[in-house]
Amino acid sequence: MKNLKFLELENFGIHESLKLKFEKGFTIISGKTGVGKSWVVRALDFVFYNNWDNSYYRNNSKKAVIQIGIDDIIGIRQKTKSMNYFKIGNQEFNSLGTGELPEIIQKFLGVKPIRYDEGSQLELNIHRQDDLPFLLFDSGPSKSKLFGRLTKLHIFDIALNNLNNKKNILLAKQKDVNSQIENYENELSQFDKVEEQLKVAMNLQDMYNNVEKVKERKLKLENYRIRLDVVKNSQNKMIDNMRSIENKKFQYSKIINIYINKLVLLKEDLIQLVEKRNKLRNLYGYVAKITNNNKNNTRILLLKDKIENKLILLSNLLQLKKNYKIQLSMYNNITESLAFNKKRQAELKSGKCPTCGNTFILSLEGEGDEYDNNQSGN
């Protein structure tokens, strides 16, 4: 409990300066009418509850000051037309305005109004001259609420109200939940045949998986067909090349046969010409000796010219022999090439790639084409 020790008034009401000291216990202020007893109550009303009226200034003064001592702390209250000031120890509060004081000031004073109904409050620590007797004309519910506040029974009322509100909220939620459960049950009734539908879905899933497998096989088949088309195109190109080679082989065979016949004849003529050349060389040497001995012999000179022409002819024949050897080498190369191409053609007809040696097994009766790679590599 707070202990009021002194009260000092300055320019407040009819008091220019008033100092009162209070002892512990009960204090009575007595005096004649007009000495300012009620102004002491009004001063306490202003300090405790911030109730002010401009008539509280003494003789239209501009400032009223009240000092109050509670326990060991001094509070200073000042009021002017532009300022409502309160100082507690070293703490200052400016511009308090009207209405209820801040909580920190109420703790210092130990006094605050009691609210017991909406828009109603009781300032229990002050009873003014013009106030009605305590609770004499208040209604029964107001009295009940006020005593509930004073005895803190209102806490139970608040708790009961909160419980009732929560109960109503829970009942409303329970109603909503029951409605939702009913809706869910109605919705679940639509899934009574869910097991049958699940079996159908599983069958559909199996069918879908089979369809996917068929799609994969189809895709492999398409890839194999593409490979087959590539192999067929390669085979057709090789067959065309073989036919072209056969045609060229036939043409070259004719040409080679002609050259062989010519070369055989040329070989016989060449043998004879070699024999004649040897004879002519011997004759040319003899003629040269004669010519050296008799340069004016015209017959001998003519014979010499003929012999030289024969030698030129023999030289041409020797060159022809070289050409024959070259043609014979070309013939041998062509023969070897024809034999190699004929071998490749035979391998291709047997299903074996002549380039890489892989074996192709082509089958369109099963799931798809199969490719058997018997060798490593492409």
WOGIQUI-V874720 format. One line per field, one symbol per residue. burial: + if it has 9 or more other C-alpha atoms within 8 Angstrom, else -. A space follows every 50 residues. Layout:
burial: ???
This chain:
burial: ---+++++++++++++++-----------------++-+-++++++++++ +-----++----++++++++---+++++++--++++++-------+---- +---++--+---+++++---+-+------------------++-+++++- --++---------------------------------------------- ----------------++-++--++--+------+--++--+--++--+- -----+------+---+--+--++--+--+---+--++-++--------+ +-++--+--++--+--++--+--+------+--+---+--++-++-++-- +++----++++------+++--------
